[in-house]
Amino acid sequence: MKKVKGSKGITLIALVITVIVILILAGITISAISGENGIIQKAEQAKKTYTESSEKEIINLAISTIKINLEDIEQNNLKEEIENINGADTVEVNEVGTNLLKVKFNQIENTYTVSKDGKLMDIQAWMI
């Protein structure tokens, strides 16, 4: 019988080391995707920021249009202008006190406070 010198193939130790390295890389990848500052969390935050900015822009554009037409900012005309910009039945506008309006977007349920002199005051965001 001949002795086989320099047999080709992988050893059990090399296989175990390879599996351990792959498991470490998989753990790092899962952490990067779903961790506290992971890609998914950042994407959700970006979506929320984009939605709020878009809604604020719609409200400010509606206010500007009302002011250009030299009208007072009232519940009905603010709702009408926002719906002209954003589409019908997407917003609720309610009076709060004598000088404030609450604007609520139905899809995301963010609520904004607008003064009747045209200032966007604050937001109450719906928690996702």
Rosetta constraint file for C-alpha pairs under 8 A:
AtomPair CA 10 CA 14 HARMONIC 6.33 0.50
AtomPair CA 10 CA 15 HARMONIC 6.92 0.50
AtomPair CA 11 CA 15 HARMONIC 6.42 0.50
AtomPair CA 12 CA 16 HARMONIC 6.23 0.50
AtomPair CA 13 CA 17 HARMONIC 6.20 0.50
AtomPair CA 14 CA 18 HARMONIC 6.16 0.50
AtomPair CA 15 CA 19 HARMONIC 6.27 0.50
AtomPair CA 16 CA 20 HARMONIC 6.21 0.50
AtomPair CA 17 CA 21 HARMONIC 6.23 0.50
AtomPair CA 18 CA 22 HARMONIC 6.25 0.50
AtomPair CA 19 CA 23 HARMONIC 6.20 0.50
AtomPair CA 20 CA 24 HARMONIC 6.25 0.50
AtomPair CA 21 CA 25 HARMONIC 6.26 0.50
AtomPair CA 22 CA 26 HARMONIC 6.12 0.50
AtomPair CA 23 CA 27 HARMONIC 6.17 0.50
AtomPair CA 24 CA 28 HARMONIC 6.32 0.50
AtomPair CA 25 CA 29 HARMONIC 6.18 0.50
AtomPair CA 26 CA 30 HARMONIC 6.16 0.50
AtomPair CA 27 CA 31 HARMONIC 6.14 0.50
AtomPair CA 28 CA 32 HARMONIC 6.18 0.50
AtomPair CA 29 CA 33 HARMONIC 6.29 0.50
AtomPair CA 30 CA 34 HARMONIC 6.05 0.50
AtomPair CA 30 CA 35 HARMONIC 7.58 0.50
AtomPair CA 31 CA 35 HARMONIC 4.86 0.50
AtomPair CA 31 CA 38 HARMONIC 7.03 0.50
AtomPair CA 32 CA 37 HARMONIC 7.59 0.50
AtomPair CA 32 CA 38 HARMONIC 4.98 0.50
AtomPair CA 32 CA 39 HARMONIC 6.63 0.50
AtomPair CA 33 CA 38 HARMONIC 4.71 0.50
AtomPair CA 33 CA 39 HARMONIC 4.90 0.50
AtomPair CA 33 CA 40 HARMONIC 6.08 0.50
AtomPair CA 34 CA 38 HARMONIC 4.97 0.50
AtomPair CA 34 CA 39 HARMONIC 6.63 0.50
AtomPair CA 34 CA 40 HARMONIC 5.99 0.50
AtomPair CA 34 CA 41 HARMONIC 7.22 0.50
AtomPair CA 35 CA 39 HARMONIC 7.91 0.50
AtomPair CA 35 CA 41 HARMONIC 7.76 0.50
AtomPair CA 36 CA 41 HARMONIC 6.94 0.50
AtomPair CA 37 CA 41 HARMONIC 6.13 0.50
AtomPair CA 37 CA 42 HARMONIC 6.65 0.50
AtomPair CA 38 CA 42 HARMONIC 6.29 0.50
AtomPair CA 39 CA 43 HARMONIC 6.09 0.50
AtomPair CA 40 CA 44 HARMONIC 6.27 0.50
AtomPair CA 41 CA 45 HARMONIC 6.23 0.50
AtomPair CA 42 CA 46 HARMONIC 6.09 0.50
AtomPair CA 43 CA 47 HARMONIC 6.18 0.50
AtomPair CA 44 CA 48 HARMONIC 6.26 0.50
AtomPair CA 45 CA 49 HARMONIC 6.15 0.50
AtomPair CA 46 CA 50 HARMONIC 6.03 0.50
AtomPair CA 47 CA 51 HARMONIC 6.12 0.50
AtomPair CA 48 CA 52 HARMONIC 6.22 0.50
AtomPair CA 49 CA 53 HARMONIC 6.10 0.50
AtomPair CA 50 CA 54 HARMONIC 6.03 0.50
AtomPair CA 51 CA 55 HARMONIC 6.16 0.50
AtomPair CA 52 CA 56 HARMONIC 6.12 0.50
AtomPair CA 52 CA 110 HARMONIC 7.74 0.50
AtomPair CA 53 CA 57 HARMONIC 6.11 0.50
AtomPair CA 54 CA 58 HARMONIC 6.28 0.50
AtomPair CA 55 CA 59 HARMONIC 6.29 0.50
AtomPair CA 55 CA 105 HARMONIC 7.92 0.50
AtomPair CA 56 CA 60 HARMONIC 6.11 0.50
AtomPair CA 56 CA 120 HARMONIC 7.86 0.50
AtomPair CA 57 CA 61 HARMONIC 5.98 0.50
AtomPair CA 58 CA 62 HARMONIC 6.17 0.50
AtomPair CA 58 CA 82 HARMONIC 6.49 0.50
AtomPair CA 58 CA 85 HARMONIC 6.88 0.50
AtomPair CA 58 CA 86 HARMONIC 7.22 0.50
AtomPair CA 59 CA 63 HARMONIC 6.17 0.50
AtomPair CA 59 CA 82 HARMONIC 6.48 0.50
AtomPair CA 59 CA 120 HARMONIC 7.95 0.50
AtomPair CA 60 CA 64 HARMONIC 6.10 0.50
AtomPair CA 60 CA 120 HARMONIC 7.54 0.50
AtomPair CA 61 CA 65 HARMONIC 6.18 0.50
AtomPair CA 62 CA 66 HARMONIC 6.26 0.50
AtomPair CA 62 CA 78 HARMONIC 6.49 0.50
AtomPair CA 62 CA 81 HARMONIC 5.20 0.50
AtomPair CA 62 CA 82 HARMONIC 5.58 0.50
AtomPair CA 62 CA 85 HARMONIC 7.54 0.50
AtomPair CA 63 CA 67 HARMONIC 6.22 0.50
AtomPair CA 63 CA 73 HARMONIC 7.12 0.50
AtomPair CA 63 CA 78 HARMONIC 6.97 0.50
AtomPair CA 63 CA 118 HARMONIC 6.06 0.50
AtomPair CA 64 CA 68 HARMONIC 6.06 0.50
AtomPair CA 65 CA 69 HARMONIC 6.32 0.50
AtomPair CA 65 CA 81 HARMONIC 7.60 0.50
AtomPair CA 66 CA 70 HARMONIC 6.43 0.50
AtomPair CA 66 CA 71 HARMONIC 5.56 0.50
AtomPair CA 66 CA 72 HARMONIC 7.08 0.50
AtomPair CA 66 CA 73 HARMONIC 6.63 0.50
AtomPair CA 66 CA 77 HARMONIC 7.52 0.50
AtomPair CA 66 CA 78 HARMONIC 7.49 0.50
AtomPair CA 66 CA 81 HARMONIC 7.65 0.50
AtomPair CA 67 CA 71 HARMONIC 5.80 0.50
AtomPair CA 67 CA 72 HARMONIC 7.19 0.50
AtomPair CA 67 CA 73 HARMONIC 7.68 0.50
AtomPair CA 72 CA 116 HARMONIC 7.59 0.50
AtomPair CA 73 CA 77 HARMONIC 6.79 0.50
AtomPair CA 73 CA 78 HARMONIC 6.32 0.50
AtomPair CA 73 CA 116 HARMONIC 5.35 0.50
AtomPair CA 73 CA 117 HARMONIC 6.91 0.50
AtomPair CA 73 CA 118 HARMONIC 6.93 0.50
AtomPair CA 74 CA 78 HARMONIC 5.99 0.50
AtomPair CA 74 CA 116 HARMONIC 6.83 0.50
AtomPair CA 75 CA 79 HARMONIC 6.22 0.50
AtomPair CA 75 CA 93 HARMONIC 5.88 0.50
AtomPair CA 75 CA 94 HARMONIC 6.29 0.50
AtomPair CA 75 CA 95 HARMONIC 6.51 0.50
AtomPair CA 75 CA 101 HARMONIC 6.87 0.50
AtomPair CA 76 CA 80 HARMONIC 6.12 0.50
AtomPair CA 76 CA 93 HARMONIC 7.65 0.50
AtomPair CA 77 CA 81 HARMONIC 6.07 0.50
AtomPair CA 78 CA 82 HARMONIC 6.15 0.50
AtomPair CA 78 CA 93 HARMONIC 7.46 0.50
AtomPair CA 79 CA 83 HARMONIC 6.12 0.50
AtomPair CA 79 CA 91 HARMONIC 6.94 0.50
AtomPair CA 79 CA 92 HARMONIC 6.89 0.50
AtomPair CA 79 CA 93 HARMONIC 5.82 0.50
AtomPair CA 80 CA 84 HARMONIC 6.14 0.50
AtomPair CA 81 CA 85 HARMONIC 6.36 0.50
AtomPair CA 82 CA 86 HARMONIC 5.88 0.50
AtomPair CA 82 CA 87 HARMONIC 7.64 0.50
AtomPair CA 82 CA 91 HARMONIC 7.46 0.50
AtomPair CA 83 CA 87 HARMONIC 4.70 0.50
AtomPair CA 83 CA 88 HARMONIC 4.84 0.50
AtomPair CA 83 CA 89 HARMONIC 6.76 0.50
AtomPair CA 83 CA 90 HARMONIC 6.70 0.50
AtomPair CA 83 CA 91 HARMONIC 7.04 0.50
AtomPair CA 84 CA 88 HARMONIC 6.95 0.50
AtomPair CA 86 CA 90 HARMONIC 7.15 0.50
AtomPair CA 90 CA 105 HARMONIC 5.91 0.50
AtomPair CA 90 CA 106 HARMONIC 5.45 0.50
AtomPair CA 90 CA 107 HARMONIC 6.86 0.50
AtomPair CA 91 CA 103 HARMONIC 6.84 0.50
AtomPair CA 91 CA 104 HARMONIC 5.53 0.50
AtomPair CA 91 CA 105 HARMONIC 4.46 0.50
AtomPair CA 91 CA 106 HARMONIC 5.54 0.50
AtomPair CA 92 CA 102 HARMONIC 7.90 0.50
AtomPair CA 92 CA 103 HARMONIC 5.78 0.50
AtomPair CA 92 CA 104 HARMONIC 5.08 0.50
AtomPair CA 92 CA 105 HARMONIC 6.48 0.50
AtomPair CA 92 CA 106 HARMONIC 7.21 0.50
AtomPair CA 93 CA 101 HARMONIC 6.58 0.50
AtomPair CA 93 CA 102 HARMONIC 5.56 0.50
AtomPair CA 93 CA 103 HARMONIC 4.60 0.50
AtomPair CA 93 CA 104 HARMONIC 6.42 0.50
AtomPair CA 94 CA 101 HARMONIC 5.58 0.50
AtomPair CA 94 CA 102 HARMONIC 5.19 0.50
AtomPair CA 94 CA 103 HARMONIC 6.72 0.50
AtomPair CA 95 CA 99 HARMONIC 7.93 0.50
AtomPair CA 95 CA 100 HARMONIC 6.03 0.50
AtomPair CA 95 CA 101 HARMONIC 4.50 0.50
AtomPair CA 95 CA 102 HARMONIC 6.24 0.50
AtomPair CA 96 CA 100 HARMONIC 5.14 0.50
AtomPair CA 96 CA 101 HARMONIC 5.45 0.50
AtomPair CA 96 CA 102 HARMONIC 6.56 0.50
AtomPair CA 97 CA 101 HARMONIC 7.97 0.50
AtomPair CA 99 CA 115 HARMONIC 5.76 0.50
AtomPair CA 99 CA 116 HARMONIC 5.38 0.50
AtomPair CA 100 CA 113 HARMONIC 6.73 0.50
AtomPair CA 100 CA 114 HARMONIC 5.76 0.50
AtomPair CA 100 CA 115 HARMONIC 4.49 0.50
AtomPair CA 100 CA 116 HARMONIC 5.82 0.50
AtomPair CA 101 CA 113 HARMONIC 5.78 0.50
AtomPair CA 101 CA 114 HARMONIC 5.12 0.50
AtomPair CA 101 CA 115 HARMONIC 6.12 0.50
AtomPair CA 101 CA 116 HARMONIC 6.97 0.50
AtomPair CA 102 CA 111 HARMONIC 6.58 0.50
AtomPair CA 102 CA 112 HARMONIC 5.69 0.50
AtomPair CA 102 CA 113 HARMONIC 4.71 0.50
AtomPair CA 102 CA 114 HARMONIC 6.29 0.50
AtomPair CA 103 CA 111 HARMONIC 5.51 0.50
AtomPair CA 103 CA 112 HARMONIC 5.05 0.50
AtomPair CA 103 CA 113 HARMONIC 6.29 0.50
AtomPair CA 103 CA 114 HARMONIC 7.31 0.50
AtomPair CA 104 CA 109 HARMONIC 6.02 0.50
AtomPair CA 104 CA 110 HARMONIC 5.71 0.50
AtomPair CA 104 CA 111 HARMONIC 4.27 0.50
AtomPair CA 104 CA 112 HARMONIC 6.37 0.50
AtomPair CA 105 CA 109 HARMONIC 5.10 0.50
AtomPair CA 105 CA 110 HARMONIC 5.64 0.50
AtomPair CA 105 CA 111 HARMONIC 6.57 0.50
AtomPair CA 106 CA 110 HARMONIC 7.63 0.50
AtomPair CA 108 CA 126 HARMONIC 6.79 0.50
AtomPair CA 109 CA 125 HARMONIC 7.20 0.50
AtomPair CA 109 CA 126 HARMONIC 5.69 0.50
AtomPair CA 110 CA 123 HARMONIC 6.98 0.50
AtomPair CA 110 CA 124 HARMONIC 5.88 0.50
AtomPair CA 110 CA 125 HARMONIC 4.60 0.50
AtomPair CA 110 CA 126 HARMONIC 5.38 0.50
AtomPair CA 111 CA 123 HARMONIC 5.62 0.50
AtomPair CA 111 CA 124 HARMONIC 5.09 0.50
AtomPair CA 111 CA 125 HARMONIC 6.40 0.50
AtomPair CA 111 CA 126 HARMONIC 7.97 0.50
AtomPair CA 112 CA 120 HARMONIC 7.24 0.50
AtomPair CA 112 CA 121 HARMONIC 7.26 0.50
AtomPair CA 112 CA 122 HARMONIC 5.66 0.50
AtomPair CA 112 CA 123 HARMONIC 4.43 0.50
AtomPair CA 112 CA 124 HARMONIC 6.36 0.50
AtomPair CA 113 CA 120 HARMONIC 6.14 0.50
AtomPair CA 113 CA 121 HARMONIC 5.37 0.50
AtomPair CA 113 CA 122 HARMONIC 5.42 0.50
AtomPair CA 113 CA 123 HARMONIC 6.50 0.50
AtomPair CA 114 CA 118 HARMONIC 6.46 0.50
AtomPair CA 114 CA 119 HARMONIC 5.59 0.50
AtomPair CA 114 CA 120 HARMONIC 4.57 0.50
AtomPair CA 114 CA 121 HARMONIC 5.64 0.50
AtomPair CA 114 CA 122 HARMONIC 7.69 0.50
AtomPair CA 115 CA 119 HARMONIC 5.28 0.50
AtomPair CA 115 CA 120 HARMONIC 6.62 0.50
AtomPair CA 115 CA 121 HARMONIC 7.04 0.50
